[in-house]
């Protein structure tokens, strides 16, 4: 064989290896897919209940409960979080019990109680399975539901299984303030950074270690997951909205920046085509606000002056002026930095109209405590607020260096 032939053979082998590695890197399997591939072996012969909603699907789009039934599991009932199984119930509205396919009971975990009934668990199941799609922000209530479920399972002596799913914020690092113990609420039950940079499985392991040492916990890990990738970087993955106003990955990215406006008198875009992607109020001058935000030179995001009339929520039926966010480079976009800039801009331009006090308690619950709001009201700069939050995150990361399962 000539030197040229050896070179060609080596080049062919190298290219084949690269393609193989690329294809392997692109192959993602959720926890439910890994369980399915193993024929749900760990659940066979056991009485099972499942916390889920319509976003709890396999990579191929099959609902998780149908996977369970296909494998002949003794599935006793489902439980649904805020927004209900069909993810159509508005935020904060009570969810009712229902039946799925006219036979499978779906108990609400956002009605008269948010914690699974301990006596029901004791009498009916051996394992409670959790398969909800989180969005990567502490205030999104599905991880609060998970914590309550873990607590109930420990009290009932029932096993708890988490079918892990991706954090759609992917490469976005942990950010925002930590949870002040005096401000624990259903929009802040897990003591992690506001942008937590963890999967639900990793959070479950963290909660067991810190609060529930006697809980029998099993996390079914994903295969092919890379936290350096956003969810739509996996070509085989489809995004299913986990709640009415999280309508795509564009919304997931900006949600941690604009969700704080829920605790103010500015519309966060509910009742419009772009919830959380735009915000405004009747008293805002859109062009002035846009120019003020541009002054911060925020990385990876641009602002467009807009007008909208919400069909529901704040200012229903009234014309609002504001801005719409467009993430131009998500690898450098910083949601929490952007959120600080938004609040500071509104406070500077409309100090007598922008209201951080009337619903200040809820703002503080979203933020994890009063420090963020107090720093804004005292005139502290963006960099000062960001530095205070980063110090808290650093302390957390130093205390829990093993919090990540996937590297």
Order of alpha helices (4+ residues) and beta strands (2+ residues): alpha-alpha-beta-alpha-beta-beta-beta-alpha-beta-alpha-beta-alpha-beta-alpha-beta-alpha-beta-beta-alpha-alpha-alpha-alpha
